[in-house]
Amino acid sequence: MINNMRVLYNNKTTKRLFSNFFSLVLLQGINYLAPLIMLPYLVRVLGIEKFGLWAFATAAISYFILLTDYGFEFTATKNISLHRNDTKKLQEIYNTVLTIKFLLALAGFSVLLLLTFFVDKFAQNAYLFYLLFGTVIGSVLFPVWFFQGIEKMKYITILNVISKIIFLTMIFIFVKKPDDIYLVALFSSLGFLAAGITAQYIIKRDYSLTFGFQKLSLIKEELIEGWYVFTTRITVNLYTTSNVIFLGFLTTDTITGYYSIAEKLVVAIGGMFIPLLQTLYPHFAKMYAVSKERFFKANKTLSLGIFFTAVVFVAFANIFDKEILLFITGKVPNEYLITLFQTLSIVVLVFPYGGQFTRMLITMNKARLLNRIVLIGAVLDLILAPLLIRFYSASGLAWLTVAIGFYIALVKGYFTYKNSL
């Protein structure tokens, strides 16, 4: 036991963690920077109408990507981390997960075909959706879960850089008019596919893993393990997306725009914690298998560090709120937008705990409990959001978002650390 713990905390492990952390920080920076570079260009070239169609199409396709991701970001990452030295088991996990992802992609494309046949919005732009579906195939081929599990996040960063460079370069060279929206979809898919194919080559070269369809019993086992994580992600995605939809139906486009700006900024600030949580997740999964006591002790230290850092972020956001909003919108912000931003920024205090406690509960095999907690939060949000919007507009929704965020974080934290007592 002592020898095992030394392995977890030697210099090599520390070096690997820092390498993974900075790789993910760089990746997060790229993911923020690329849209900032592309967004103004696409709005000017495509025009507002075509850009709105592009936003709708990418939002719709994101659901198919979510379907193929299933719960593998957590379950497969944990399993790869625990069996990284067992080549036979790695091959089994790799084949099983990819088999499921390909089957889910096929199911997703079947749904897309039905939508393009029977729903006008999809039928009128069928070729756009077909071209954009290449991003789904690319995400299937790109096994983020595998690289996270073996703690080689540098591959994720490098391949994402390749994807973004291909996409942005082709956009600036070839997209010149509104009808080029189909080229935008094609180039987006090519970027994803290039990263996915390269990832498969690296896995074959460095780990001697080759894909083969897996038997039904293992597929069923993997689907069952990831079910509650998958439904949790679907639930979260539905209630976070539905808030803006409710605003669109019950208020004006201007109010919806104000709320969306504030929300995206808050998510961006809270997202700064994601690289750290992704880096530590496979490490903590191994730690839990060796020593539960150290697992909880390390996570308590992490929770305290997150809290003090989040306080600094929230204070900074509120002190420089006008400057931040001016930089984003290009206009002096009005008091309504400032108030929404200040209110929603409170969520940053608990935003990182959603990710931390989710990973802890999954590591502890408490995915079913996690699903129930999030489901209750989603139901509360879906019931209360229309009522609060009706009486208090976007301000009511902002406070509800804060309340739901605190509820989910506190309940997750209670049941997580309850097991450490």
N, C-alpha and C positions, 0 to 999 in steps of 0.2 A: 504493500500500500504506500509506504513512504517513498519507495523508488518511483512509483507511478506519479505521485504528486510532484516529485522533483522534475520529472519529464515535462509536466504541465507548466512549470515555472522557470525553466532554464532560459539562458540568453537567446537561444535559437527561437524559442516560442515567442519571446518578447519582440525580437526582430521581425518575425513573421507577422505578428499582430500589427506592428507599426507600419510595415509594408502594405498590408491589406487595408489598413485604415486610410493611409494617404492615397492609395489607389482609388478607394471609394469616394474620398473627398474630391479628388480630381474628376472622377466620373460624375459626381453630383454637380460640380461646377460646370462641366460640359453640358449636362442635361438642362441646366438653367440658361447657359449662354447661347446655345444653339437656337432655341425659340426666340430669344431676344434679337438675334441677328436676322432670323428668317421672317418673323412676324411683320415688321414694317414693310419689307419688300413684297411679300405676298399680298398684303392689303392693297398696296399701290398698283401692283401688276394685275391681279385678278379682279380687283374691284370688290366693293362691299358684298354684292349679291353672291358672286362666285366664292368669295372667301367664307361667307356664311354656309354655303353648300359644302365646302371643304371641311369646315368645323363640324357640321352635322355628320358627314361621312366618317371622319376619323373617330368621332364619339361613338357611332354605331359599331364600327369595326373593333373598337376597344373592348366591347363586350365579348367578341369572339376570342380576343387575346386573353381576356380574363377567364373564359371557359377553358381554354387549352392550358393555361397556367395551373388551373385546379388549385390544390393546396401544396404543390411541390416546392414552392419557395421555402416552406417551413419543413414539411415532412421528409421530402427527398434530401434536402440539405442536411437535416439531422441524421438520416440513415447513412448518407455518404460519409459524413464526419465520423460516425461510430465504426464504420467498416472500411475506412480508407486503406488499411493495410491488407485487406482480404480481396485479392484480385477477382476471385470467383464471385464473391458477393457483390463487388462493385459492378461486374458485368451484368449480374442479375438485376440489380437496381436500375442500372442504366437502360437496359433493354425494356424492362417493365414500364418505366416512366415514359420513355420515348414511344413505346407502343400505344400507351393510353393517350398521349398527346396527339399522335397522328390520327387515332380514331376519333378523338374529340374535334380535331380540325376538320375531318371528313363530315362529322355530324354538323358542325358549324357551317360549312359550305353548303350543305343540304338545306339548312334553314335559310341561308342567304338566297339560294335559288328560289325558294318558295316566296320570300319577301319580294324579290324582283319580278316574280310572276303575278303576285296578287296585291301588292301595296304600291300605289301610284308613285309615292315619293321615291321608292327604290326602283321601280320599273323605269321611270323617266331618266334615271342616272345609273342604269345597271352596269355599264362598262366601267364607270368610276369605281363602283364597289368591287367588281371583279378584279380590277387592277390593284386596288388597295388591299385585297385579301392576301396578297403576297407578303404583307407585313405579319400576318398571322402565321404563315408557313415559316417565315424567317425566325419568329419568336419561338416556334416549336423546335427548330434546328439549333437554336442558341441556348444551351443548357446552363443558364445562370446558376441553377440549383447545384449542379455538379461542381463548378468552379468555387462556389461558396463553401460547399462541403469539404473540399480538399484544401480550402483556404489559399486559393490562387486567384485573388481578386484582380491581379494585374491583367489577366487575360480578359476579364469583363471590361476593364477600362480601355485596353488597347483596341478590342474589337468594336466597342461602342464608338470610339474615336473614328475608326475606319468607316463605320456606318454613317456617322454624322458628316464626315468629310465628303463621302461620295454623294450623299443627299444634297448638302448645301452647294457643292461645286456644280452639280448638274442643274440645280434650281437657278443659280445665278447665270449660267451659260445659256440655257435653253428656254426657260420660262419667261416669255415676253408679253403675253396677252391673256385675256380672260379664258379663252378656249384652251389654253395650255394647262388647265386644271388636271387634265388626264395625264400629262407629263409629270405633274407634281405627284400624283398617285403612283405612277410607274417608278419614279426615282426613289420615292419613299420605300417601296417594296424592294427595289434593287439594293438599297442600303442595308435593310434588314436581312435579305437573303445572303448578301456578301459576308456579313458578320456571322450568320448561322453556319454557312458552308465552311468558312475558315475555322470556326470553333470545332466542327466535327473533324476536320483535318488534324487539329492540335490534339484532340482527344485520342484519335487513332495513333498519331505519331508518338505522343508522350506517355500514354497509358495503355496502349495496345487494346483498346476497346472498340469493337465493331458492332454495329446495330443488327439485331435479329428480332423478329416478332416473338413475343413472350407467350408462354402458355396461360390459359384462362384463369387458373387458380391463383397465380401470382398477380395477375391484373386485378382480380376481384379483391385480393388482400390489400393491394396498394390503394385502390379506390375507396375501400372502407376506411383505411387509416386517414386518408386525406379529406373524407367527406365533410366533417364538421369544420375543418379549416376553410374548405371551399365555400360552404354555405355561409360561413362567417364573413368571408370576403365579399360574397355576393350581397349579403345583407347590408354591410357597410357601404358598398358602392351604390346600392339602391337608395338608401336614405340620404347619403351625402349629395347625390345627383338630384334627388327629388326636391330638395330645398330650393334650388334655383328654378326648377320647373314650376313649383308652387308660386314662387315670386313672379315668374313670367305670366302666369294665368291670372293672378290676383292683384298685381300692381302694374306699374308702367315699365316700359323698357329702360327708362332712365334709372329708376330705383333698382331694377335688376342689375343694371350695369354697375352702379355704385357698390352693391353688395358683392358682386363677382370680383371687382377689383380688390376690395378689402380682403375677401376670402382667399384669393390667390396669393396675396402678399403674406398672409398669416401662414398658409400652408407652406410657402417657400421658406419662411423663417423656421417653422417647426421641422421642416425637412432637413435642416442642417444636422440634426441628430441621427439621421438615418444611416450614414456611413459607419458611425461608431457602433450602432446596434447590429448592423449586418456583419461587421467585422468580428464582434464578440460572440455572436450567436453560435457558430459551430464550436468555438472554444468552450463556451459554457455548457453546450450539450455534452461534450466529452467530460467536463468537470463534474457534471451531475452524476454521470455513470460511475465516477471514481469516488467522489465525496460530496454528498448532499449538503453537509455542513458548510464546506467551502463555497459551494454553489450559491447558497443563500447569503452568505457573508459578502461575497464578491458583488452580488447583485444589489445588496443594501448600500454598499459603498457607491456603486454606480448610480443608484437612485438619488442619493444625496448630491453627487456631482451634477447630475442632470438638473436637479431643482435649482441649485445656485446659478448654474449657467443659464437656465431658462429665465430666471429673475432678471439677470443682466440683459438678456435679449428683449424682454418685455419693457424694461425701463428704457432701453435705447430706442425701441420702436415708438414709445409714447413721447419721449423727449424730442425726437426728430421726425415726428409723424408728418408734419407739413412738408418738410424737405423730401422725405421718402415718396410721398404721394405726388409732389410736384415733379420729381424725377420720372416717375412711372407714367403719369398722365400728360405731362407737358403743360399743365395748367395749374393755376393756384387753386388748391382744393377748397371746396365749400365745407361748412361746419358739419353738414349731414354725413359726408364721406369720412371726415375726420372722426366723427363719433362712432361710426360703424367700425372703422379700423381699430380705434382704441378698445371698443368692446370685444371684438373678435380676437384681438391680440392676447387677451387673458387666457385663451385656449392654449397658447404656447406653454403655459405653466404645466399643463397635463398632457399635451400632445405627444411628447416622447414616451411617456409611460404606457400609452396604448401599445406602442411597438415593443417596449421592453417586457411588459407583463404578458403580452400575447406570446412572445417567444418563450418566456418562462413556463407558461401553462402548457404549451405544446411540448416542450422538453419534458415536463412532468406528466405527459400523457393525459392532460385535462382539456383536450380539444372540445369535448362535448359540453363541458361547463362553460368554456369560452364562448361557444356558439349561443348558449342560452343568455349569457350576459349581454352580448351584442344584440341579440334578437329583441330583448326587452327594450333596450335603448332605441332600436330602430322603430319598434311599434309606438313607443312614446313620441318619438319625433314625428312620425307620419300622422299621428292623431292630433298632436298639439300645433304643429307647424301651420296648417291652414287657419286655425283659430287665431293664433297670435299674429299672423300676417294680416288677417282681416281687421283686427283691432289696433295693432301697433306697427303695421307695415314691416319694413326690413329690420327695424330696431328690435321688434319682438322676436324675429327669427334669429337675430344675432345673439340675443340673450339665451334663447333656447339652445342654440349651438354650444354656447359656453356651458350651460347646465348639463346637457347630454354628455359633453366631453368630460366634465368632472365626474358625473355619475359612472360612466364606463371605466374611467381610470381608477377611481376609488374602489369600485366593486371588484375589478380585476386584481388590484393590489391587495385587497382584503383576503380574497381567496388564495392568492399566490403565497403571501407570507404567512397565512394561517397554517399552511403545511410545514412551515419552518419551526413552529413552536413545539 
